[in-house]
């Protein structure tokens, strides 16, 4: 495979877009944690399912942190690929671009797992309602 600036340019719009999606999910999760914290501290309201909710939230926070970290590494590796091409180090640029792609794949896998946990959390949240949830 010949690698040039065009190949790396394909990743530039994708990586920031993914990082924006990840950051929005992290922001939403942080709002939820703050709301639960305030309800717990100021209203002394502790429903039975909170322990399971906190376990879910903790797992989601960890996964999102890893997701964002690998996306950031992907972005860094993409920039280093451009730098390697600038220095005319084609073999090194190929290796770094491979690392970029691998980082993004890992990031997306973590994100898929976070979505699965998020879905389970929603099911848990709805468990006290009289609704049949699949």
Secondary structure, DSSP 4 states (H G I P E B T S, - for coil): ----HHHHHHHHHHHHHHHHHHHHHHHHHHHHHHHHHHHHHHH----TTHHHHHHHHHHHHHHHHHHHHHHHHHHHHHHHHHHHHHTT-HHHHHHHHHHHHHHHHHHHHHHHHHHHHHHHHHHHHGGGSS----
